[in-house]
Amino acid sequence: MPPQIPSNQEAIDTERQNMLIYNQLCIEAEQKDIKQFIDSSEYKMTYSEDGFWYYIVNKGNGGKIRNGQIVKIAYSLELLDGTVCYSADKDGIKTFEVGKRKVEKGLDIAMPLFAENSEAIIVIPSHLAHGVVGDRNCIPARTPILYRIKILSVK
């Protein structure tokens, strides 16, 4: 029989505590990897309050993209080590409605920073990308990703 716990104390859920500690260690390791990548990059990345980093290669033209607009982008989705997982050349142009979360959350919430013909590099941590399981194809679990994008059209 388990030991009796006084009524004024809660039982300590050690499994939950261990999972929280493990998750925190994973987040810290991922943040360290991202920081090393950014520090060694030739690009001066800007941190967004939404939790991703970006660098605008070309500002493009016209007004900023808004939620509800349909965008077409040429892209390369890479791991921070340079491994190309997906690209417009191989997988086709990506078309989606901004704000509908039909793509990685980090990519979706980054769109309002850009205009038509913008080119940018976006570093997205795993919690805004493919999360704790990855995509079960090319992107491993708990892995940040890098998008190189060119916005081809906005409607």
Secondary structure in CASP SS format (residue, H / E / C, confidence):
PFRMAT SS
TARGET T0000
AUTHOR 0000-0000-0000
METHOD secondary structure of the structure
MODEL  1
M C 1.00
P C 1.00
P C 1.00
Q C 1.00
I C 1.00
P C 1.00
S C 1.00
N C 1.00
Q C 1.00
E C 1.00
A C 1.00
I C 1.00
D C 1.00
T H 1.00
E H 1.00
R H 1.00
Q H 1.00
N H 1.00
M H 1.00
L H 1.00
I H 1.00
Y H 1.00
N H 1.00
Q H 1.00
L H 1.00
C H 1.00
I H 1.00
E H 1.00
A H 1.00
E H 1.00
Q H 1.00
K H 1.00
D H 1.00
I H 1.00
K H 1.00
Q H 1.00
F H 1.00
I H 1.00
D H 1.00
S H 1.00
S C 1.00
E C 1.00
Y C 1.00
K C 1.00
M C 1.00
T E 1.00
Y E 1.00
S C 1.00
E C 1.00
D C 1.00
G C 1.00
F C 1.00
W E 1.00
Y E 1.00
Y E 1.00
I E 1.00
V E 1.00
N E 1.00
K C 1.00
G C 1.00
N E 1.00
G E 1.00
G E 1.00
K E 1.00
I C 1.00
R C 1.00
N C 1.00
G C 1.00
Q C 1.00
I E 1.00
V E 1.00
K E 1.00
I E 1.00
A E 1.00
Y E 1.00
S E 1.00
L E 1.00
E E 1.00
L E 1.00
L C 1.00
D C 1.00
G C 1.00
T C 1.00
V E 1.00
C E 1.00
Y E 1.00
S E 1.00
A H 1.00
D H 1.00
K H 1.00
D H 1.00
G C 1.00
I C 1.00
K E 1.00
T E 1.00
F E 1.00
E E 1.00
V C 1.00
G C 1.00
K C 1.00
R C 1.00
K C 1.00
V C 1.00
E C 1.00
K H 1.00
G H 1.00
L H 1.00
D H 1.00
I H 1.00
A H 1.00
M H 1.00
P H 1.00
L H 1.00
F C 1.00
A E 1.00
E E 1.00
N C 1.00
S C 1.00
E E 1.00
A E 1.00
I E 1.00
I E 1.00
V E 1.00
I E 1.00
P C 1.00
S H 1.00
H H 1.00
L H 1.00
A C 1.00
H C 1.00
G C 1.00
V C 1.00
V C 1.00
G C 1.00
D C 1.00
R C 1.00
N C 1.00
C C 1.00
I C 1.00
P C 1.00
A C 1.00
R C 1.00
T C 1.00
P C 1.00
I E 1.00
L E 1.00
Y E 1.00
R E 1.00
I E 1.00
K E 1.00
I E 1.00
L E 1.00
S E 1.00
V E 1.00
K C 1.00
END
